[in-house]
Amino acid sequence: MKVKIRNSNKKYAKKTGFRTRQKTAGGRKVNKRQRARHGSF
């Protein structure tokens, strides 16, 4: 099956680490939520 997604987008979509999430306002919100739920991670 061919994934209908441009390579550059795929590369961007792959970046799901903590540091990457910290780089955007939305990502920081996600990290904050994670920390609240599970303690430090």
C-alpha positions as CSV (number, residue, x, y, z in Angstrom):
1,M,0.0,0.0,0.0
2,K,1.3,3.4,-0.9
3,V,1.1,6.0,1.8
4,K,-0.2,9.2,0.3
5,I,2.1,11.6,2.2
6,R,4.9,13.6,0.9
7,N,8.3,12.7,2.2
8,S,9.0,16.0,3.9
9,N,5.7,15.8,5.7
10,K,6.4,12.2,6.7
11,K,9.8,13.3,8.2
12,Y,8.0,16.1,10.1
13,A,5.3,13.8,11.3
14,K,7.8,11.3,12.6
15,K,9.3,13.8,15.1
16,T,7.4,12.9,18.2
17,G,10.1,13.1,20.9
18,F,9.9,15.2,24.0
19,R,12.4,17.8,22.8
20,T,10.5,18.2,19.5
21,R,7.2,18.7,21.3
22,Q,8.8,21.3,23.5
23,K,9.4,23.4,20.4
24,T,5.8,24.4,19.9
25,A,3.2,25.9,22.1
26,G,0.8,22.9,21.5
27,G,3.6,20.4,22.2
28,R,4.4,22.1,25.5
29,K,0.8,21.7,26.4
30,V,1.0,18.0,25.6
31,N,4.1,17.5,27.7
32,K,2.6,19.4,30.6
33,R,-0.5,17.1,30.4
34,Q,1.7,14.0,30.3
35,R,3.6,15.3,33.3
36,A,0.4,16.0,35.2
37,R,-0.9,12.5,34.5
38,H,2.1,10.4,35.0
39,G,4.5,12.5,37.0
40,S,7.9,13.3,35.5
41,F,8.6,11.3,32.4
